[in-house]
Amino acid sequence: MGNQIKGLLYFFVTDIRHSLTVFWTILLSILVVAFAFAIFLTSVEDGFMYFMLTAPIYVYCAILGFLTVKESVPFSIKMGATRKNLFISLGIFFFVLSLTMSVAASVLQEIVNGIAEATGIDTFTFMHLAYFLENTWYTRIVIDTSVSFFFLSFMFIVGLIFYKYGFAGGGGFLGTLVLLLLISIAKGWIIDFFIDLFADIDLTFFYQMIGIGIVLYLISFVFLRKITIVKVK
């Protein structure tokens, strides 16, 4: 069991290495361009450059959670992995990836802020959800880890539904979610929810989000435990 989990973790890390390299190369390139533009804005009155480093990370995690079902799960089963070991390995992989990406983003933000301060560049700043709380490296890591893991878990379930029940099942599931979202917008529930959320938000909310992500991932075992290598069209 232990050796199989180690093997699966090694496979997941190896499989994701190329996409991670491409992702960070593009993100760093955009960051460099944005910072260079901020330097130009020092000569412009009221010029300012805002950059959100973590939003692309959230999107990447969401896409990865969905694609993992299509690419990694069938291959792992073909190689003889049990559903239980696959479930445990992916859970560990998702959480460690979320934490690693969050730490990397926080360290990078500290480095760029240090460079900006040392060079006197005051026209560049990062946007982050931590600004609603206390903008420390610890706060940023907790927030980014919770959001990233939530998206990984949620989109993993979505991917499993599409894989197990085909486009009709997956489309029906997403359609139901969209319908509920539209109803909540029409009733004003979701607007009130976000107003109340950001009015009283604290770090506890993001600890709770990690818990919700864990619950979602546990639910995914319902779909994963009987999954086959035959994808439903």
C-alpha positions in Angstrom: 0.0 0.0 0.0 2.7 2.5 1.0 4.9 1.8 -2.0 1.9 2.2 -4.3 1.0 5.5 -2.8 4.6 6.7 -3.2 4.6 5.6 -6.8 1.3 7.4 -7.5 2.6 10.6 -5.9 5.8 10.4 -8.0 3.7 9.9 -11.1 1.4 12.9 -10.3 4.4 15.1 -9.6 6.2 14.0 -12.8 3.1 14.3 -14.9 2.4 17.9 -13.7 6.0 19.1 -14.0 5.7 20.4 -17.6 2.4 22.2 -17.1 3.7 23.8 -13.9 6.8 25.0 -15.7 4.8 26.6 -18.5 2.3 28.1 -16.0 5.0 29.8 -13.8 7.0 30.9 -16.9 4.0 32.7 -18.3 3.0 34.1 -14.9 6.5 35.4 -14.1 6.7 36.9 -17.6 3.4 38.8 -17.1 4.6 39.9 -13.6 7.9 41.3 -15.1 5.9 43.2 -17.8 3.5 44.6 -15.2 6.4 45.7 -12.9 8.2 47.3 -15.9 5.0 49.1 -16.7 4.8 50.3 -13.1 8.3 51.8 -13.4 7.1 53.7 -16.4 4.1 55.0 -14.4 6.4 56.7 -11.9 6.6 59.5 -14.3 2.8 59.6 -14.7 0.7 61.6 -12.3 -1.5 59.3 -10.2 -0.2 56.3 -12.2 -0.6 53.0 -10.4 -0.3 49.3 -11.4 -2.3 46.6 -9.6 -1.4 42.9 -10.1 -3.3 39.8 -8.7 -0.8 37.0 -8.5 -3.0 34.4 -7.0 -6.1 34.5 -9.3 -4.2 32.6 -12.1 -3.3 30.0 -9.4 -6.9 29.5 -8.5 -7.8 29.0 -12.2 -4.9 26.6 -12.7 -6.0 24.5 -9.8 -9.6 24.4 -11.0 -8.5 23.2 -14.5 -6.1 20.7 -13.0 -8.8 19.2 -10.7 -11.0 18.6 -13.8 -8.3 17.3 -16.1 -6.9 14.9 -13.4 -9.9 12.7 -13.9 -9.5 12.5 -17.7 -5.7 12.0 -17.7 -4.3 10.7 -14.4 -7.1 8.5 -13.0 -7.5 6.1 -16.0 -3.8 5.7 -16.4 -3.3 5.0 -12.7 -6.0 2.3 -12.8 -4.5 0.7 -15.9 -1.2 0.5 -14.0 -2.9 -1.5 -11.2 -3.6 1.2 -8.6 -6.4 0.4 -6.2 -9.2 3.0 -5.9 -8.4 3.4 -2.2 -4.8 4.2 -2.8 -5.6 6.4 -5.7 -8.0 8.4 -3.5 -5.5 8.8 -0.7 -2.7 9.7 -3.1 -4.7 12.4 -4.9 -5.9 13.9 -1.6 -2.3 14.2 -0.5 -1.2 15.5 -3.9 -4.0 18.1 -4.0 -3.3 19.5 -0.6 0.5 19.6 -1.0 0.2 21.2 -4.4 -2.2 23.9 -2.9 0.2 24.6 0.0 3.3 24.6 -2.3 1.7 27.0 -4.8 0.6 29.3 -1.9 4.0 29.4 -0.3 5.6 30.1 -3.7 3.2 32.9 -4.4 3.7 34.5 -1.0 7.5 34.3 -1.2 7.4 35.8 -4.7 5.2 38.6 -3.5 7.6 39.4 -0.6 10.6 39.4 -3.0 8.9 41.8 -5.5 7.7 44.0 -2.7 11.3 44.1 -1.4 12.6 45.0 -4.8 10.0 47.7 -5.2 10.8 49.2 -1.8 14.6 49.1 -2.3 14.3 50.8 -5.7 11.7 53.3 -4.6 9.0 52.1 -6.9 5.7 53.0 -5.3 3.4 52.6 -8.3 3.1 48.8 -8.0 1.0 46.8 -5.6 -0.4 43.3 -5.3 -4.1 42.7 -4.9 -5.0 39.8 -2.5 -7.9 38.6 -0.4 -5.7 39.1 2.6 -6.2 42.8 2.3 -9.6 42.3 3.8 -7.9 40.8 6.9 -4.2 41.2 7.9 -1.9 41.1 5.0 0.9 38.8 6.3 2.6 35.9 4.7 0.8 33.5 7.0 -2.6 34.9 6.1 -1.9 34.8 2.4 -0.8 31.2 2.6 -3.9 30.1 4.6 -6.2 31.9 2.1 -4.5 30.6 -1.0 -4.2 27.1 0.2 -7.9 27.0 1.2 -9.2 28.5 -2.1 -6.8 26.4 -4.2 -7.7 23.1 -2.5 -11.4 24.0 -2.6 -11.2 24.5 -6.4 -9.2 21.3 -6.9 -11.7 19.2 -4.9 -14.8 20.8 -6.5 -13.6 20.5 -10.1 -12.3 17.0 -9.4 -15.9 16.0 -8.5 -17.2 17.8 -11.6 -14.6 15.9 -13.7 -15.7 12.6 -12.1 -19.4 13.3 -12.9 -18.5 14.0 -16.5 -16.3 10.9 -16.7 -18.9 8.6 -15.1 -22.1 9.9 -16.6 -21.0 11.6 -19.8 -21.8 15.0 -21.2 -25.5 14.6 -20.4 -24.8 13.9 -16.7 -22.1 16.5 -16.3 -24.0 19.1 -18.3 -27.1 18.5 -16.2 -25.1 18.9 -13.0 -23.6 22.2 -14.1 -26.9 23.3 -15.5 -28.5 22.7 -12.1 -25.8 24.7 -10.3 -26.2 27.6 -12.8 -30.0 27.6 -12.3 -29.5 27.7 -8.5 -27.0 30.5 -9.0 -29.5 32.5 -11.1 -32.3 32.0 -8.7 -30.1 33.2 -5.8 -29.1 36.3 -7.7 -32.7 37.0 -8.6 -33.7 36.6 -5.0 -30.8 38.7 -3.8 -29.5 35.9 -1.6 -26.1 35.6 -3.1 -25.6 39.4 -3.0 -26.6 39.5 0.7 -24.3 36.6 1.3 -21.2 38.3 -0.1 -22.1 41.6 1.6 -22.3 39.8 5.0 -19.3 37.8 4.2 -16.9 40.6 3.5 -18.4 42.7 6.3 -17.4 40.2 8.9 -14.8 38.1 7.2 -11.9 36.7 9.2 -9.4 33.9 8.9 -11.8 31.4 10.4 -13.8 31.5 7.2 -10.8 30.2 5.2 -10.1 27.4 7.7 -13.8 26.5 7.2 -13.2 26.5 3.4 -10.4 24.0 3.9 -12.8 21.9 5.8 -15.4 22.2 3.0 -12.8 21.2 0.5 -11.9 18.1 2.5 -15.6 17.2 2.7 -16.0 17.6 -1.1 -12.9 15.5 -1.6 -14.3 12.8 0.7 -17.6 12.9 -1.3 -15.6 12.3 -4.5 -14.8 8.7 -3.3 -18.5 7.9 -4.0 -17.7 8.3 -7.7 -14.1 7.2 -7.6 -14.6 3.8 -5.8 -16.4 2.2 -8.8 -14.8 4.1 -11.6 -13.6 2.2 -14.7 -11.2 3.0 -17.5 -14.1 3.2 -19.9 -15.3 6.8 -20.2 -19.0 7.5 -20.8 -19.5 9.7 -23.9 
